[in-house]
Amino acid sequence: MPDAVRQSLKFEKTLVQTMDQALFNRLCRAGKFKDALGLAIRGREHEKYTPSRFSMDKKSGLPIFYRGNKRVEADATGEWQLAKNTKL
């Protein structure tokens, strides 16, 4: 596979893995919390640590995702893992 094609596929994959923060915030403000959570986990619904809920951090305005009572976050590959550092 040529390098240009490989790089474009890698770019598309990272683009899909990262959620659109502006759209996520608009969905939350509109009260569509299930849709916002669905946007965050799109394509990775059946992983072990896929979040089941989230809350918004009041200081940064960024979402904090949870699976049960455990905090989870997406790693560099986009796979959901238990959060290493739970302190902000």
C-alpha positions as a Markdown table, in Angstrom:
| # | Residue | x | y | z |
|---|---|---|---|---|
| 1 | Met | 0.0 | 0.0 | 0.0 |
| 2 | Pro | 1.5 | 3.4 | -1.0 |
| 3 | Asp | 2.5 | 5.8 | 1.8 |
| 4 | Ala | 0.1 | 8.5 | 0.7 |
| 5 | Val | -2.9 | 6.1 | 0.9 |
| 6 | Arg | -1.7 | 4.7 | 4.2 |
| 7 | Gln | -1.4 | 8.3 | 5.7 |
| 8 | Ser | -4.9 | 9.3 | 4.4 |
| 9 | Leu | -6.4 | 6.2 | 5.9 |
| 10 | Lys | -4.7 | 6.9 | 9.2 |
| 11 | Phe | -5.9 | 10.5 | 9.1 |
| 12 | Glu | -9.5 | 9.3 | 8.5 |
| 13 | Lys | -9.3 | 6.7 | 11.3 |
| 14 | Thr | -8.1 | 9.3 | 13.8 |
| 15 | Leu | -10.8 | 11.7 | 12.6 |
| 16 | Val | -13.5 | 9.1 | 13.2 |
| 17 | Gln | -12.1 | 8.2 | 16.6 |
| 18 | Thr | -12.1 | 11.7 | 17.9 |
| 19 | Met | -15.6 | 13.0 | 18.5 |
| 20 | Asp | -16.8 | 16.4 | 17.5 |
| 21 | Gln | -16.6 | 18.4 | 20.7 |
| 22 | Ala | -18.8 | 21.3 | 19.4 |
| 23 | Leu | -21.5 | 18.8 | 18.3 |
| 24 | Phe | -21.3 | 17.0 | 21.6 |
| 25 | Asn | -21.8 | 20.3 | 23.5 |
| 26 | Arg | -24.7 | 21.3 | 21.3 |
| 27 | Leu | -26.4 | 17.9 | 21.9 |
| 28 | Cys | -25.9 | 18.3 | 25.6 |
| 29 | Arg | -27.4 | 21.9 | 25.6 |
| 30 | Ala | -30.4 | 20.6 | 23.6 |
| 31 | Gly | -31.0 | 17.9 | 26.3 |
| 32 | Lys | -30.1 | 15.0 | 24.0 |
| 33 | Phe | -27.8 | 13.2 | 26.4 |
| 34 | Lys | -28.2 | 9.7 | 25.0 |
| 35 | Asp | -27.4 | 11.0 | 21.5 |
| 36 | Ala | -24.3 | 12.8 | 22.9 |
| 37 | Leu | -23.1 | 9.6 | 24.6 |
| 38 | Gly | -23.8 | 7.7 | 21.4 |
| 39 | Leu | -21.6 | 10.2 | 19.5 |
| 40 | Ala | -18.7 | 9.6 | 22.0 |
| 41 | Ile | -18.8 | 5.8 | 21.8 |
| 42 | Arg | -19.7 | 5.5 | 18.1 |
| 43 | Gly | -18.1 | 2.4 | 16.6 |
| 44 | Arg | -16.9 | 1.0 | 19.9 |
| 45 | Glu | -20.2 | 0.0 | 21.6 |
| 46 | His | -19.1 | -3.5 | 22.5 |
| 47 | Glu | -15.8 | -2.9 | 24.2 |
| 48 | Lys | -15.3 | -3.9 | 27.8 |
| 49 | Tyr | -14.9 | -0.3 | 29.2 |
| 50 | Thr | -17.3 | 1.5 | 26.9 |
| 51 | Pro | -18.8 | 4.3 | 29.0 |
| 52 | Ser | -22.4 | 4.1 | 30.1 |
| 53 | Arg | -22.7 | 7.7 | 31.4 |
| 54 | Phe | -20.9 | 11.0 | 31.6 |
| 55 | Ser | -20.8 | 14.2 | 33.4 |
| 56 | Met | -19.5 | 17.6 | 32.5 |
| 57 | Asp | -16.5 | 19.1 | 34.3 |
| 58 | Lys | -17.5 | 22.5 | 35.5 |
| 59 | Lys | -14.1 | 24.1 | 35.2 |
| 60 | Ser | -13.0 | 22.9 | 31.8 |
| 61 | Gly | -16.4 | 22.1 | 30.3 |
| 62 | Leu | -15.2 | 18.8 | 29.0 |
| 63 | Pro | -17.0 | 15.5 | 29.5 |
| 64 | Ile | -15.9 | 12.9 | 32.1 |
| 65 | Phe | -17.0 | 9.4 | 31.1 |
| 66 | Tyr | -17.8 | 6.5 | 33.5 |
| 67 | Arg | -18.5 | 2.8 | 33.2 |
| 68 | Gly | -20.4 | 2.0 | 36.4 |
| 69 | Asn | -18.6 | 3.9 | 39.1 |
| 70 | Lys | -15.2 | 3.7 | 37.3 |
| 71 | Arg | -13.8 | 6.6 | 35.3 |
| 72 | Val | -12.8 | 5.6 | 31.7 |
| 73 | Glu | -11.1 | 7.5 | 28.9 |
| 74 | Ala | -10.1 | 6.7 | 25.3 |
| 75 | Asp | -6.4 | 5.9 | 24.8 |
| 76 | Ala | -4.3 | 6.9 | 21.8 |
| 77 | Thr | -5.9 | 4.2 | 19.6 |
| 78 | Gly | -9.4 | 5.2 | 20.6 |
| 79 | Glu | -10.0 | 2.1 | 22.7 |
| 80 | Trp | -11.8 | 2.8 | 26.1 |
| 81 | Gln | -9.6 | 2.0 | 29.1 |
| 82 | Leu | -9.9 | 2.7 | 32.8 |
| 83 | Ala | -8.5 | 6.2 | 33.6 |
| 84 | Lys | -5.0 | 6.1 | 35.0 |
| 85 | Asn | -5.2 | 9.4 | 36.9 |
| 86 | Thr | -8.5 | 10.1 | 38.5 |
| 87 | Lys | -7.4 | 13.4 | 40.1 |
| 88 | Leu | -7.9 | 16.6 | 38.0 |
